Amino acid sequence: MKRILVAVTGPDSFGVVYTTSDTLNKLGCSIIDMDQTTVRNEYSAIMIVDKPESVGDDEVAKIIKEALRGKGFDMSVLVRDYVPGEATVTQGEPFVLTVDGTDSRDILTAFTRVFYEGRINIDSFRTIEVKLDDAGNPLPQPRVLLVFEVTVPPEVDRKALSRTLSDIAHDRHLSMSMQHRRIFEAVHRVSIA
């Protein structure tokens, strides 16, 4: 068996996962791990797959794409050799960073540069564009909410990190909050009776 990476992206539709997994199964492949997400109704899945040596990577991509197209799905398929990535920092404390304000091109770059330089792993990231105010009226300029879940290594000075991130937010007229994940979860916990 040979380990490969399979990525499937395109408009979200019912049956994409079934069609992909069924096709891989018919090719004698086993899905070892998989993660998926949707962004504005665009679907993306990444799979680590073991496949028989006798089946080529290009053949796997072509057959999956044909199976998806046969069911009316307009999906892109990428197949490549699996190459384990750099081991990410797993030791450290989990924090949630929220950034809110008027959108600009460099917001994501500014914050992620700090994470990169500090070897702070981004465990999860979500961006939400807000186009309407609370009354449902269009905002003159859209706002953006960024939510980062990060692991901060023990050697990183958290106060200095918070000051650096606050300065970035301040320079861009954004509000920013950085909380330990346990505190964030406790504060934002909603209980339904």
C-alpha positions in Angstrom: 0.0 0.0 0.0 1.1 3.6 -0.7 -0.1 6.5 1.4 -1.5 9.5 -0.5 -3.3 12.7 0.2 -6.7 13.3 -1.6 -8.3 16.7 -1.6 -11.8 17.4 -2.9 -13.2 20.9 -3.2 -16.2 22.6 -4.8 -19.8 23.6 -4.3 -21.3 21.7 -1.2 -23.8 19.1 -2.1 -25.3 16.0 -0.5 -23.5 12.9 -1.5 -19.9 14.2 -2.2 -18.4 12.3 0.8 -20.3 9.1 -0.1 -19.3 9.2 -3.8 -15.7 9.9 -2.9 -15.5 7.2 -0.2 -17.3 4.7 -2.4 -15.0 5.3 -5.3 -11.9 5.0 -3.1 -13.3 1.7 -1.7 -13.9 0.3 -5.2 -10.3 1.1 -6.0 -9.1 -0.9 -3.0 -8.2 2.2 -1.0 -8.7 2.8 2.7 -9.3 6.3 4.2 -7.0 6.6 7.2 -8.0 10.1 8.3 -10.2 12.8 7.0 -11.3 16.4 7.8 -13.8 18.6 6.0 -15.3 22.0 6.2 -17.6 24.4 4.3 -17.0 28.1 3.7 -19.9 30.0 2.2 -21.4 26.7 0.8 -18.0 25.7 -0.7 -16.9 22.3 0.4 -13.4 21.1 1.1 -12.2 17.8 2.3 -8.7 16.4 2.8 -8.1 12.7 3.3 -5.1 10.6 4.1 -5.6 7.4 2.1 -3.8 4.1 1.7 -4.0 2.8 -1.9 -2.7 -0.2 -3.7 0.7 0.3 -5.4 -0.8 -0.9 -8.7 -3.2 2.1 -8.8 -1.5 5.4 -9.9 -2.2 8.7 -8.3 -3.4 10.3 -11.6 -5.8 7.3 -12.0 -7.3 7.8 -8.6 -7.9 11.5 -9.2 -9.4 10.9 -12.7 -11.7 8.1 -11.4 -12.9 10.2 -8.4 -13.5 13.2 -10.6 -15.5 11.1 -13.1 -17.6 9.5 -10.4 -18.4 13.0 -8.9 -19.2 14.4 -12.3 -21.4 11.4 -13.1 -23.6 12.4 -10.1 -23.7 16.1 -11.2 -21.0 17.4 -8.8 -18.6 20.1 -10.1 -15.6 19.3 -7.9 -11.8 19.7 -8.1 -9.8 16.7 -7.1 -6.1 16.7 -6.1 -4.1 13.5 -5.4 -0.5 13.6 -4.3 2.0 11.6 -2.3 1.5 11.9 1.4 4.4 13.8 3.0 4.1 14.3 6.7 4.2 18.0 7.5 6.4 19.7 10.1 5.6 18.6 13.6 3.5 21.5 15.0 3.8 22.7 18.5 1.6 20.7 20.7 3.0 21.7 24.1 1.6 24.9 25.5 -1.5 26.6 26.6 -4.6 27.0 24.4 -5.9 30.5 23.8 -8.7 32.1 21.8 -8.1 35.3 20.1 -11.0 37.3 18.6 -10.6 40.3 16.4 -13.5 42.5 15.3 -13.7 45.6 13.1 -13.7 47.0 9.6 -12.2 44.6 7.1 -8.9 45.3 5.5 -6.6 43.3 3.3 -3.8 42.9 5.8 -5.6 41.9 9.0 -5.0 38.1 8.6 -1.4 38.6 7.5 -0.6 40.9 10.4 -1.8 38.5 13.1 -0.5 35.3 11.5 3.0 36.8 11.1 3.1 37.2 14.9 2.0 33.5 15.3 4.6 32.4 12.7 7.4 34.3 14.3 6.5 33.0 17.8 6.0 29.4 16.6 2.4 29.7 17.8 0.3 27.0 16.3 -3.1 27.9 14.8 -5.3 25.0 15.8 -8.5 26.4 14.3 -9.4 29.6 12.5 -12.7 31.1 11.4 -13.6 34.4 9.7 -17.1 35.8 9.6 -18.1 38.8 7.5 -20.8 41.0 9.0 -22.7 43.0 6.3 -25.8 44.0 8.4 -26.2 45.8 11.6 -28.3 44.4 14.5 -31.5 46.0 12.9 -30.8 44.2 9.6 -29.7 47.4 7.8 -26.6 47.2 5.5 -23.4 48.5 7.1 -21.6 51.3 5.1 -18.5 49.1 5.3 -18.5 45.4 6.1 -17.1 44.2 9.5 -15.0 41.1 10.0 -14.8 38.8 13.0 -11.7 36.6 13.1 -11.6 33.8 15.7 -8.2 32.0 16.2 -7.7 29.1 18.5 -4.0 28.8 19.1 -1.5 26.9 21.2 1.0 29.2 22.8 4.3 27.5 23.7 5.5 27.9 27.3 8.6 30.0 26.3 6.4 32.7 24.8 5.9 35.7 27.1 2.1 36.0 27.1 2.0 39.6 28.3 4.4 40.6 25.5 2.3 38.6 23.0 -0.9 40.2 24.1 0.7 43.7 23.9 2.0 43.0 20.3 -1.4 41.7 19.2 -3.2 44.7 20.9 -0.9 47.1 19.1 -1.7 45.5 15.7 -5.4 45.7 16.5 -5.1 49.3 17.7 -3.2 50.4 14.6 -6.0 49.0 12.4 -8.9 50.4 14.6 -10.0 46.9 15.6 -11.1 45.4 18.9 -9.1 42.4 20.1 -9.5 39.9 22.9 -7.1 37.1 24.0 -8.3 34.6 26.6 -7.2 31.2 27.8 -9.6 28.8 26.1 -11.0 27.5 29.4 -12.0 31.1 30.4 -13.3 31.8 26.9 -15.5 28.7 27.1 -16.7 29.4 30.6 -17.7 33.0 29.7 -19.4 32.0 26.4 -21.2 28.9 27.7 -24.9 29.0 27.0 -27.2 26.7 29.0 -30.6 25.9 27.7 -33.2 24.9 30.3 
